[in-house]
Amino acid sequence: MAKECCAPGGGNSSFKRCWRERLIGFLKTNQWPLLAWLWGVSAVLGYWGFARYHADSPDPWYFWDKVYLTLQLYSVNSGNVTGIRSIGNCRLPDCSRRE
């Protein structure tokens, strides 16, 4: 049974602390299922985006072509999309550099 820390009349700071503790507890116990779910959602959205992007293409794009491009989104910029700015272009060392 979950620990009830949100007692009525505890004040605003008590309420914020309670939800923060509950959220941290939830993330600690469910971090791997949450990561798998987020990976799956991003894979589905990547596949759907490539399917829409290549819908009007005169070249045939097969299921495995789109799966391959979707998997490339995690490691490199797939390169088959022109005119769209990708967040994936910003690599971790580039983003964390302080000047």
C-alpha positions as CSV (number, residue, x, y, z in Angstrom):
1,M,0.0,0.0,0.0
2,A,1.3,3.4,-0.9
3,K,2.4,5.8,1.8
4,E,0.0,8.7,2.2
5,C,2.0,11.9,2.7
6,C,-0.6,14.4,1.5
7,A,-2.5,15.1,4.6
8,P,-5.3,17.7,4.2
9,G,-4.5,21.1,5.6
10,G,-0.7,20.5,5.3
11,G,-0.1,23.7,3.4
12,N,1.3,24.3,-0.1
13,S,4.9,23.4,0.6
14,S,3.8,20.1,2.1
15,F,1.7,19.3,-0.9
16,K,4.6,20.1,-3.3
17,R,7.0,17.9,-1.2
18,C,4.5,15.1,-1.2
19,W,4.1,15.0,-5.0
20,R,7.8,15.3,-5.5
21,E,8.4,12.3,-3.2
22,R,5.7,10.3,-5.0
23,L,7.1,11.2,-8.4
24,I,10.6,10.3,-7.5
25,G,9.4,7.0,-5.9
26,F,7.4,6.2,-9.1
27,L,10.4,6.9,-11.3
28,K,12.8,4.8,-9.2
29,T,10.5,1.8,-9.3
30,N,9.4,2.1,-12.9
31,Q,12.5,3.6,-14.7
32,W,13.1,0.6,-17.0
33,P,9.4,0.1,-18.1
34,L,9.1,3.9,-18.6
35,L,12.3,3.9,-20.7
36,A,11.1,1.0,-22.8
37,W,7.7,2.7,-23.3
38,L,9.4,6.0,-24.4
39,W,11.7,4.2,-26.8
40,G,8.7,2.4,-28.3
41,V,6.7,5.6,-28.7
42,S,9.6,7.3,-30.3
43,A,10.2,4.4,-32.7
44,V,6.5,4.4,-33.7
45,L,6.6,8.2,-34.3
46,G,9.8,7.9,-36.3
47,Y,8.4,5.2,-38.5
48,W,5.2,7.2,-38.9
49,G,7.1,10.3,-39.8
50,F,9.2,8.5,-42.5
51,A,6.1,6.9,-43.9
52,R,4.4,10.3,-44.3
53,Y,7.5,11.9,-45.6
54,H,8.0,9.2,-48.3
55,A,4.3,8.8,-49.2
56,D,4.6,11.0,-52.3
57,S,8.0,9.7,-53.4
58,P,8.1,8.1,-56.8
59,D,10.6,5.5,-55.5
60,P,9.2,2.5,-53.6
61,W,9.9,2.7,-49.8
62,Y,9.3,-0.7,-48.2
63,F,8.6,-1.5,-44.6
64,W,12.2,-2.5,-43.7
65,D,13.5,0.7,-45.4
66,K,11.5,2.8,-42.9
67,V,12.5,0.6,-40.0
68,Y,16.1,1.0,-40.9
69,L,15.8,4.8,-41.1
70,T,13.9,4.9,-37.8
71,L,16.7,2.9,-36.1
72,Q,19.3,5.3,-37.5
73,L,17.5,8.2,-35.7
74,Y,19.0,7.0,-32.4
75,S,22.6,7.0,-33.4
76,V,23.0,9.3,-36.4
77,N,21.0,11.7,-38.5
78,S,19.5,9.4,-41.1
79,G,20.2,11.9,-43.9
80,N,17.3,11.1,-46.1
81,V,15.2,14.0,-45.0
82,T,15.9,17.4,-46.6
83,G,14.5,20.7,-45.5
84,I,13.8,19.6,-41.9
85,R,15.9,20.7,-39.0
86,S,16.6,17.8,-36.7
87,I,17.2,18.0,-32.9
88,G,19.5,15.0,-33.4
89,N,22.0,17.2,-35.1
90,C,23.0,18.6,-31.7
91,R,25.4,16.1,-30.2
92,L,25.8,15.8,-26.4
93,P,29.4,17.3,-26.2
94,D,28.3,20.2,-28.4
95,C,25.2,21.0,-26.3
96,S,27.1,20.8,-23.0
97,R,30.0,23.0,-24.0
98,R,30.2,26.3,-22.0
99,E,31.9,29.3,-23.4
